[in-house]
Structure formats: C-alpha cells, structure tokens
Amino acid sequence: LANALLKGSIAGAGLDVLSTEPPDKNNPLLNLKNNNIIITPHVGWASQQARQALLNELAENLTAFKHNNLRNRIV
C-alpha cells in the first residue's frame, strides 16, 4: 500500500486499523510524507453518535426482553 501511494498507483487511502496495533514506529505507512493517507486510531466506534446508537439499541433490546418480544434475532 505504501508503494502504491508513493507511486501514485492509487490516489489515497483511509484506514481504521493496521495489521499490528499499536503500529510499529517503522511501519512504512506511518512514514509517508505525502498527504494521501489517513489513519485513525481504531476508535471509529467511539464517536458520540456511535455510542448513543449503542445505548439506544441496548435499551430497545432490554425493553423487548422484558416484554418477551423477539428483537434482532435471526432464525
């Protein structure tokens, strides 16, 4: 991926995770000097909106369970 980005074979990349977490300081993706890569710290799930959606689903699941309703079940 680093070579493809350097050569311009691909225009850019956005990554949420690398093959090793935490990444090694010598990872070639971390040493690219061009601005065609974005690497997030593997916490895309941690936005306020994502956490609120998680809590909303939890509340819906508990309410459904309390009323003996099946929810989010694949049979």
C-alpha positions in Angstrom: 0.0 0.0 0.0 2.8 2.4 0.9 4.5 1.8 -2.5 1.2 2.2 -4.4 0.6 5.5 -2.6 4.1 6.7 -3.3 4.0 5.8 -7.0 0.5 7.3 -7.4 -1.0 3.9 -8.4 -3.8 4.8 -6.1 -4.9 8.3 -5.2 -5.3 7.8 -1.5 -6.2 5.5 1.4 -8.2 5.8 4.6 -7.6 3.2 7.3 -9.1 2.5 10.7 -6.8 -0.3 11.6 -3.3 -1.6 10.7 -2.0 -5.1 10.6 -0.4 -4.6 14.0 -1.9 -2.5 16.8 -0.3 -0.4 18.1 1.7 0.1 14.9 5.5 -0.3 14.8 7.3 3.0 14.5 8.9 1.7 11.3 5.6 0.9 9.6 6.1 2.4 6.1 2.5 3.8 6.1 3.4 6.0 9.1 6.4 7.4 7.4 4.7 8.6 4.2 5.3 12.3 3.6 2.5 12.9 1.1 -1.0 13.8 2.3 -2.8 10.9 0.6 -3.4 8.7 3.6 -5.4 9.0 6.7 -5.0 6.5 9.6 -7.4 6.8 12.5 -6.6 5.3 16.0 -9.0 2.4 15.6 -11.7 4.1 17.5 -14.3 4.9 14.8 -16.9 3.3 17.1 -16.2 5.8 19.8 -17.9 8.8 18.4 -20.7 10.3 20.5 -23.2 9.3 17.8 -22.0 5.7 17.7 -22.0 5.4 21.5 -25.5 6.9 21.6 -26.7 4.4 19.0 -25.2 1.6 21.0 -27.1 2.8 24.2 -30.3 3.2 22.2 -30.1 -0.4 20.9 -29.3 -1.7 24.4 -32.3 0.0 25.8 -34.5 -1.4 23.0 -33.2 -4.9 23.5 -33.8 -4.8 27.3 -37.3 -3.4 26.8 -38.1 -6.2 24.2 -36.7 -8.8 26.5 -38.7 -7.5 29.4 -41.9 -7.8 27.3 -40.9 -11.2 25.9 -40.6 -9.8 22.4 -38.0 -11.2 20.0 -35.7 -8.5 18.6 -32.6 -8.7 16.5 -32.9 -12.5 16.1 -32.0 -14.4 13.1 -33.6 -17.8 13.0 
